[in-house]
Amino acid sequence: MAGEAGISLEVMNQGCNSSSETGGQSPLQLLGTLKTFWAKEEIEEQLRKQAGGGFATLEDPLTGLLDMLESCSKWKGKGHSLGYFILSEFKQWIKDHPSVQQINGCAQGLAEVRRHSQQPARFSQVSNEPVLELSFGRRKMGTVLSSYESGLRLKKLQARVFGILAGNIHFLDSLISIYQFHSADRNYLLGHVSHLYHMGLYKEALMISLKLNLQLDQDLEKMCTPLLLQDKTNLVEAYVADNPELQCKLLQILDSWSDPSFNPSDIARQYQALPHMRMDKFSHKGLSKLVFRLLEQYNLDPALCPNVINQRHLGTLKYLFYKRFMEKSMTQENWTDHIQSTVGENRWLQEQLMNLLLRYCDMETVAWWAVHYSLPKESLPFRVAEEMQNLKILNRLEGYDHSDFQEEKKSYYQFPLPREKVHFLQSWEEMGLCKEEVLKPGQVVGLDMEWRPSFGTVGRPRVSLLQIAVKEHVFLLDLLKCLKEVTMDEEEVLVTNFIQTVFCDPGITKLGYGMAGDLYSLAFTHPALQDLDKKVQGLVDLLNVHKQLQKCKVSWTKGSRKVDALPEEEERVVRQPEKGLSLLVYHVLGKPLDKTQQLSNWEKRPLKEEQLVYAACDAYCLLEVFEALCEDPTWFGLTLNLKDCWAGKQLQTKQEKPSAAKKAAEKTGKI
């Protein structure tokens, strides 16, 4: 202790010459000194010496600190305010002199006094309470012991701390540590937090509650609502972190706000004085986005949020109606399959489906779906119920035609190989030819993947089909059959090893389009593939080449023609602008891809013939596009030497993790 005392003496001799030897310096005197030095922008070391020496001269340092913080409260700004500097230095000083804070009980205090000062303890002339005196040469520090115990004096100090935190929440960590809040009475703390809340200091009340672990004794909705209104979801997430019970409650609260009868204005009226309210975050879209992110983040059952799930499924239905009846890019069969999968046995969704059908379809179609779901006639518009009766639709269900139009295919890219060159593989034993062809040294392969569209629901998609195209064959690997999500038998080891070899062998040139999204999904398809996206070598992502093509100002389209409408369907099918891979194929080969099967249910077995041909086209067209670009890159305005890529040298591309929006769009960049 002698060494410590000597250091303190040196510090105080430099900064506290105005203090008397026996009387302590007043906090406001010390504050005035520090303000003078602060205003002069003295060097940090000198200012610290003034502060450290001054703290030692205060008769009651803990009370003095609050006096100073209250007096300089207007000097705000985390990290750049005098108050923050004083608090930081005091925290370090008290760490160096723990007896100031940690003496418990008068008897212990007297013993501590005798051990440090080797002289009898003196008593305060005001309160007749024992006072701690630590000898530092010519300076003495006095501290009233009982003011640091969990009694009335300490509670008074803590109450003052709450007042300071009301305007300086960045002082929180230091003040609750110095003033022993973690050992304070819980009800006492809750009362002060409630007072801050009713003052409209919602952020401060929540942050203090979080720091003191008061969440389980508070009303979650009450504490979080004003923060959510201000789009401070990061604080709300911190408030429920590491507590599954609170996380579930939060999601249930958010879901209750997604009920169709909920009016966000009712909540907003309760917080009219709240600044910077973001009411758009309380829209169905905003709540849905937040809920789905939290469900995935907390790995919770979506069944917790039936209202949000219903709204998301309703959005899916609207999207399917747009694709089928406005964009006209989905077949009747695929559309029907997705409608049935989305609606299921949910009566509310069945009723919403009826409303959409009434807008887009004739009465016969609406009546067919009403019978399909056994909807009671009294729940339907009169004209629908009448149509059901007039057409006797129950006797005609089996004969209902789901293929009401057949699109002309001649305007699209045509698969050039015979059908027998497309191999659908469902086991390792069937993959002999695939291994032989694909793993040839210097081989060039086209790669693509398909999975069932999730339409933005929770969870990451598993790849159902992996397409690998070589010059003479296309191999369609049924990963849904070959790989299980959890189990790992010998055949799965062989299949995953083969996939890893294909993607990681730099001697195999792999062609893809927007492969970051595909690789991200493949990594979640099986545990053995989870790091595959980080190990890929020899990949040529034609998306990067396409971006270069689109920057060209010359007309480089070779042999292509604009396709405005499909033959014999011009009145009914309005072609949408090509994009993604389809646009690249159109520019380079002259015809776009037929994407009507893209939104198929790729998990349903057996796959339709149209799906198999579509999948083969998507992979094989990459080979033809790349070959055309390599034959004459200057024709297309390219400066890249694509011949190097054709020889197996890797084109340096930047693979980025797909954004949440991109993943949710389900490969829309490839449409």
Secondary structure, 3 states (H helix, E strand, C coil): CHHHHHHHHHHHHHHCCCCCCCCCCCHHHHHHHHHHHHHCCCCHHHHHHHHHHHHHHCCCHHHHHHHHHHHCCCCCCCCCCHHHHHHHHHHHHHHHCCHHHHCCCHHHHHHHHHHHHCCCCEECCCCCCEEEEEEECCEEEEEEHHHHCCCHHHHHHHHHHHHHHCCCHHHHHHHHHHCCHHHCCHHHHHHHHHHHHHCCCHHHHHHHHHHCCCHHHCCHHHHHHHHHHCCCHHHHHHHHCCCHHHHHHHHHHHHHCCCCCCCHHHHHHHHCCCCCCCHHHHCHHHHHHHHHHHHHHHCCCHHHCHHHHHHHHHHHHHHHHHHHHHCCCCCHHHHHHHHHHHHCCCHHHHHHHHHHHHHHCCHHHHHHHHHHCCCCHHHCCHHHHHHHHHCCHHHCHHHCCCCCCCCCCCCCCCCCCCHHHEEEECCHHHHHHHHHHHCCCCCEEEEEEECCCCCCCCCCCCCCEEEEECCCCEEEEEHHHHCCCCCCCHHHHHHHHHHHHHHHCCCCEEEECCHHHHHHHHHCCCHHHCCHHHCCCCEEEHHHHHHHHHHCCCCCCCCCCCCCCCCCCCCCCCCCCCCHHHHHHHHHHCCCCCCCCCCCCCCCCCCCHHHHHHHHHHHHHHHHHHHHHHHCHHHHCCCCCHHHHHCCCCCCCCCCCCCHHHHHCCCHHHC
